[in-house]
Amino acid sequence: KMVEDLRARGFFAWERKRKLPTHPSRIGIVTSPEGAVLHDFANEVHRRYPLARILFSPASVQGTAASEAMCGAFQQLALWHNSSPLDVVVLARGGGSGEDLSAFNDEHLVRCIAACPVPVIAAIGHQVDTTLSDLAADRRASTPTEAAILATPDGNDLLRALATRQKHLSLRMQQV
């Protein structure tokens, strides 16, 4: 019933999905301070695109109070966004049982994701897990590392493109 109601109100509608930024300067992340998620995500972002700054808003991602904690973390990111804009937010958690992921099926959390002022990438559980938070997010990633890949350009690709452009400009200058 809740899923049908949220769907009918457009929370999962493709039309409301926002495009991810191509060159983010500030990336928010909501996850637990324990575990490997934050470390894995930050390592991949810094490897790919070291210009991006990560703003960590910690929250419990399991248990009865997790949904409320994650909403509080989203609210903190929205406050930071008001003073210095964010480009994208990632909601991440490693794998777990269906019961471990139950907080991500909470209607209040779905509403917090939908109310986020910037695009949201959900990286929750494993590839086979799909939660209501995944459906409400603008994009879904199977892992925190994949979320980092979706959120950032590959810096090496950017350098190659610049080198190619510089080479073409040099050739044009020689022809003039």
C-alpha positions in Angstrom: 0.0 0.0 0.0 2.7 2.5 1.0 4.7 1.8 -2.2 1.6 2.3 -4.4 0.8 5.5 -2.6 4.4 6.9 -3.0 4.4 5.9 -6.6 1.0 7.5 -7.2 2.3 10.7 -5.7 5.3 10.7 -8.1 8.1 10.0 -5.7 9.5 7.4 -8.0 8.6 9.0 -11.3 11.3 9.1 -14.0 10.3 12.7 -14.9 11.4 14.0 -11.4 14.9 12.5 -11.7 17.6 15.1 -11.9 20.7 15.0 -14.0 24.0 14.4 -12.2 26.5 17.2 -12.4 29.5 16.7 -14.7 32.1 18.4 -12.6 31.0 18.5 -9.0 33.0 20.6 -6.6 31.2 19.6 -3.4 29.7 16.2 -2.8 27.7 15.4 0.3 27.6 11.9 1.7 25.2 10.4 4.3 26.5 7.1 5.8 27.8 5.6 9.0 31.0 6.7 10.5 31.9 3.0 11.1 32.7 0.6 8.3 34.4 0.9 5.0 31.8 2.8 3.1 33.1 6.3 3.7 36.7 5.2 3.1 35.9 3.4 -0.1 33.8 6.3 -1.5 36.4 9.0 -0.6 39.3 7.0 -2.0 37.5 6.6 -5.3 36.5 10.2 -5.5 40.0 11.4 -4.8 41.5 9.0 -7.3 39.2 10.0 -10.1 38.6 13.7 -9.4 40.7 15.2 -6.6 39.1 18.7 -7.1 35.9 17.5 -5.4 35.4 18.2 -1.8 33.5 15.6 0.3 31.2 16.8 3.1 30.4 13.9 5.4 27.1 14.0 7.4 27.2 11.0 9.6 24.1 8.9 10.5 23.2 5.5 11.7 22.2 3.3 8.7 20.7 0.4 10.6 18.2 0.0 13.4 15.0 1.6 14.5 16.3 5.1 14.7 18.3 5.0 11.4 15.7 6.5 9.2 15.3 9.5 11.4 19.1 9.8 11.7 19.6 9.8 8.0 16.9 12.4 7.6 18.7 14.6 10.1 21.9 14.1 8.1 20.1 15.2 4.9 18.8 18.3 6.8 22.4 19.1 7.8 23.5 18.8 4.2 20.7 21.1 3.2 21.8 23.7 5.7 25.4 23.5 4.4 24.0 23.8 0.8 22.3 27.0 1.7 25.6 28.6 2.7 27.9 26.9 0.2 26.1 24.9 -2.5 26.5 21.2 -2.9 26.4 19.5 -6.3 25.3 16.0 -5.4 24.5 13.9 -2.3 25.2 10.2 -1.9 23.3 8.0 0.5 25.4 4.9 1.1 25.5 1.7 3.1 27.2 -1.6 2.6 25.4 -4.9 2.3 23.1 -6.5 4.8 20.0 -8.6 5.3 16.6 -7.3 4.3 16.0 -6.5 8.0 19.3 -4.6 8.1 18.2 -2.5 5.1 14.6 -1.9 6.4 15.4 1.8 7.4 15.8 2.5 3.7 12.2 1.5 3.1 10.8 4.2 5.4 8.4 6.7 4.0 9.9 9.6 5.9 13.4 8.8 4.4 11.9 8.7 0.9 10.4 12.2 1.5 13.8 13.4 2.8 15.5 12.1 -0.4 12.9 13.7 -2.6 13.2 17.0 -0.7 17.0 17.2 -1.1 17.9 20.3 -3.1 20.4 18.5 -5.3 20.5 15.2 -7.1 20.8 12.1 -4.9 22.7 8.8 -5.6 21.7 5.8 -3.5 24.2 3.1 -3.0 22.5 0.7 -0.6 23.2 -2.9 0.0 24.2 -5.2 -2.8 23.4 -5.3 -6.5 20.3 -7.5 -5.8 18.9 -5.2 -3.1 16.4 -2.5 -4.1 14.9 -0.3 -1.5 12.4 2.5 -1.6 15.3 4.9 -1.1 16.9 3.6 -4.3 13.6 4.2 -6.2 13.3 7.8 -4.8 16.9 8.7 -5.6 17.9 10.3 -8.9 20.4 7.5 -9.6 21.1 4.1 -8.1 24.6 2.6 -7.6 25.3 -1.0 -6.6 28.3 0.0 -4.3 29.8 3.2 -2.8 32.6 2.9 -5.3 30.2 2.9 -8.2 28.5 5.9 -6.6 31.8 7.8 -6.7 32.2 6.8 -10.3 28.7 8.1 -11.1 29.3 11.4 -9.2 32.6 12.3 -10.7 34.4 12.5 -14.1 37.5 10.6 -14.6 40.4 13.1 -14.2 42.6 11.1 -16.6 39.9 11.3 -19.3 39.8 15.1 -18.8 43.6 15.4 -19.1 43.6 13.3 -22.3 40.9 15.6 -23.7 42.9 18.7 -22.8 46.0 17.3 -24.4 44.2 16.5 -27.6 42.7 19.9 -27.7 46.0 21.6 -27.1 47.6 19.5 -29.9 44.8 20.6 -32.3 45.2 24.2 -31.3 49.0 24.0 -31.9 48.4 22.5 -35.3 46.1 25.4 -36.2 48.6 27.9 -35.0 51.3 26.4 -37.2 49.0 26.6 -40.2 48.3 30.3 -39.8 
